[in-house]
Amino acid sequence: MNHPKNTNYEAIQVIEAHEFRDSRGTFKKIFDSDKIAELVHGNFQIKQVNISHNPIKGTVRGMHMQKDPFGESKIVFCSKGALNDVVVDLRKGSETYLQVYSFLLNENDKKLVYIPSGFAHGYQTLKNDSELIYLSNNVYAKDYESGLNPLDPIVKSNWSIPISQMSDRDQNLPIAPLIT
């Protein structure tokens, strides 16, 4: 794993995975606890791994997070297809509160994204049959789920193609001024 590339947030890191290629194909190291601890200045213990498969281009999932004490940091990467990944700072009092950062991920790049607790996360698929893998440092707790409506004006302009699918749950998430 190579050193992270800074983003406009002090806490989000774009990390380049180590990849080995030969005639058989590729081998990609997506997690090394010692390297991750060094890169994000702390211990990141994986407690849950999730795979999100989306068959239809234009699908939006998000903007999700969990409230404390189940706040979670994540490392995400695209294992299949391509997507536009979007993160919003929901840490009240932060210098970057309600600012949005987005970036493209695809199956052929080596980018992993570290998203700390307190940021809402979502994405839109740019190809059919796209897949995102999440490494989380906390377990899912339904009573502590939260987020931001993907159609909120601060997020909506980050969806790069027309939205083909979105869950009712996501459409009913609050807009920015109503987040608690």
N, C-alpha and C positions, 0 to 999 in steps of 0.2 A: 504494500500500500504506500502510495506516495503522499506527500504533505498535502493538506487541504488547500483549496483555492478559496480565498476570502470572498464573501458576498457582501451585500450592503447591510447585512445584519452581523453583529459581532458574534452571534452564537451559532448561526447556520454555517455548515461546512460542506463543500462539495469535495468529495474524496475520490481519488482515482484508485481503482482496484488493481491489484497485480494480475496480469494476464499472461499466460504462456500459450503460444501457438506453435503447432507443428503439423505434420501431414495427417495426424489423426483428428485434428480440430483444435479446440481451445480448452484451457483450464483457467478458471477465474477464481481467485481467492477474494471472497466478499467480506470475510470477517476474521480479524486477528485481534484478540482482546488487548494484547499489549500495545499494538500499533494504534488501535482506536483510542485507548486510554490516553496515549501520548498526544494524539491529534486533537481530541476534544477536551483535553485537560481534565480528565476524570475517568472513573470506572464506569463502564457500560456493560452491565450484566444482562444478557438476553434472558427474558422471562417468557416471551411469546414470539412465535414466528407465524406470519400470515401471508397467504398468497391470494391476490385478487385477480381473477380472470374476467375479462370483459370481451364478449364476442363481437360487439358492434362499435364501429368507429363513431366518435362523437359523444360517447357515454361520459357523463360527469359523475364522479364520486367525491363527496366532501361537502363542506369543509369541516373536518372532524378533529376533536381533541377530547381529552378527559380532564376533569377538574381534580385538584388535590383532595385527598391523599393518593389518588390513582393517576395523577399526571404522569405522562409518559414521554420519554424521548424515543425517537425512531431513527433507524437507518433504512432508507428505501432505495430500491433500484429496479429498473425495468429488465425483466428476464425474457420478455417476448414482445414484439411489436414496437410501438412508439407512443409516447404520451407527453403532454404538457403538464408538468408538476407545479402546483401553486401552494405557497405558504403565506400565512398572514400572522403577524405578531399580535397576540391578544393579551399580552402582559401589560396590564394597566400600570401606568407610571414609567414605562419603558420609553426611551427616546425614539424608538421605531414603532410605537403603538399604532395599530391599524394599517401599517405599511405592508404592501404586497410584494412578494418576490416570486418570479416564475422562471422555469428553465425546462429545456427539452431533455428527455431521457429516451434512449432506445436500446434495443437488444444488442447492438453492435458497439456501443461505447463502453467505457470503463467507469462511468460516473456512478457514485453512490452519494446520497445526500443525507447528512446528519441534521435532524430537526429536533431541537430541544423542547422540553416541556413548556407549555404556555403558548405554542404556536398552533394554529389550526392548519390542517393539511388536506389537500384534495388534488384531484387530477382529472384531465380529460384525455380519452384515448384518441390517437391520431391515425390509428390503423385498426382494422378488424383483428380480433384475437390477440389483444394486448394483455400483458400480465405485469403486475407490480408485486414485489416481495417486500414485506415489512419485517424488520427485526426490532422488537420493542423491549424496553427495559422495565415494563410493568404489564400486568395482566389486565384484560378488559373487564370493566366494572360498569354494567348498564346504568346503575343509579348515578354515576359520575360522568356520563357522556355529555358532551357539549359541542358547540361548534358555531359556525357562521353560515348563513344562507348563501349557496353558490351564486344566487342571482342578486345578491347585495351589490349595489353600484360600485363598491370598492374592489370587488372581485370579478364581476361579470365581464368586464372588458378584457380580462386575461384569458378567456376561453377563445382559442384561436380559430375554431371552426364552429358551425352551427351545432347546438346541443341536440343529440338524437334521443338520449335517455337520461333520466335522473329519477331517483326514488322520491316518493311522497314525503318520506321522513326528511330528506335533505331539503326539499322545497319548503318545508315547514320550520326549518331552523331559523333563529332570529336574525334580523339585520343588525349591523354593527352597534347602533346606540342601545339596543335592547339586550346585549350579551351580559350574562351575570356569571 
